[in-house]
Amino acid sequence: MHRKHVKVLEDVLDANGTIAAANRDDFDRAGVTVINLMSAPGAGKTTLLERTLRGLEGMRAGVLEGDVQSTLDADRIAHLHVPVVQINTDPGFGGECHLDANMVRSALPSLPLEQLDLLVIENVGNLVCPAEFLVGEDYRVMVSSVTEGEDKPFKYPLMFRACDLVIVNKIDLLPHLDFDLDRYLHNLDAVHPGVDRLLVSARTGEGIEAWRDWLIRTATREPAPA
Amino acid sequence: MHRKHVKVLEDVLDANGTIAAANRDDFDRAGVTVINLMSAPGAGKTTLLERTLRGLEGMRAGVLEGDVQSTLDADRIAHLHVPVVQINTDPGFGGECHLDANMVRSALPSLPLEQLDLLVIENVGNLVCPAEFLVGEDYRVMVSSVTEGEDKPFKYPLMFRACDLVIVNKIDLLPHLDFDLDRYLHNLDAVHPGVDRLLVSARTGEGIEAWRDWLIRTATREPAPA
């Protein structure tokens, strides 16, 4: 069979890809840069966002929160007076362990896209399935907490390979853990050689400025400093 | 429609339930007590097992390890000279984010069930889908790390409701976290009132003796102390 035919057939069958492309078109039309933020449960995505959004001067940011249940995260972000929408995968979407393009699409009418420079989509806490579903994002960022151990790149390789940036979070806890940072970074490079990484503590604020710079550079499409 | 007919139809359609029941029969015949151990990635399941199995005198234990990729966990357990089998959900099972009854069944011929008193099935690190799939276990135990935050029972309610015991791990880190243990336990009781819980540090060994007692009592079907 001709290779190209197979490719076309796969594209036709991929409903998620079709909807993700439609989301992309909407994001591009509105001129908004979209980050798909992923991590294991409790790695600190929401705390990181709270820290980050407070000091993002001149950038208009919005957040789409994904959780199986509750509006706890959206409530925390709403305190910052940032446009935020919560998607619960439980009642409407069968308790899914990830966001997909259609869930994101269902939330777009509730967000003032035209008034945003940056939209962060905080995915469901899970290191497996979220990496399998494009939602129309420009960049995929994962938060990897040092409390989770050095072996995680090998155990969840798709997630670590799928991301454009790894935020190594909770580094304030390093003195209290049996965690070898060099070995972790070695493992990370074995799975995704040279991937961008930032060492951060969302709790103390260490490294947050570099992450804000990354976001601003990304949203304004400026090249990285040499 | 008669209610009972609907029930029977559901049972027929639930292939996972059918296979889980077959696993149960095999476990019962062999006289082995089976624990399905679940948690988020990096909550400390394997470190907990390493600590626990070292001192389980008089009990013959085996372990079935579930991961998307790698044999890192099985290698760690094998050092303890305990029968262990690794299931990788990636090559054989489409990268699944959980173990199901059929995956467990596929591993049973590799385990000396007749020579075991206790089998621990360490599930894939994930707080959503593992709770949806019975595998034939007697008890479901979840490990919940204090580094993950107080809100997790509300965000992953099915997991916290599905378990018979919650092991609250990494309590050695409490002095270094903004984590209110009382509030967490309150949240836990709101989601699963009165569920058994043990405060543990797999790293320092604190609380491990109580968890060993729980396992021994459970495997020998002794009633809990009044």
Interface residues (C-beta under 8 A of the other chain):
Chain A: A40 P41 G42 D67 V68 Q69 S70 L72 G95 E96 C97 V124 G125 N126 L127 V128 C129 E132 S145 T147 E148 G149 D151 K152 F154 K155 Y156 P157 L158 K170 D172 L173 H176 L177 D178 R203
Chain B: A40 P41 G42 D67 V68 Q69 S70 L72 G95 E96 C97 V124 G125 N126 L127 V128 C129 E132 S145 T147 E148 G149 D151 K152 F154 K155 Y156 P157 L158 K170 D172 L173 H176 L177 D178 R203
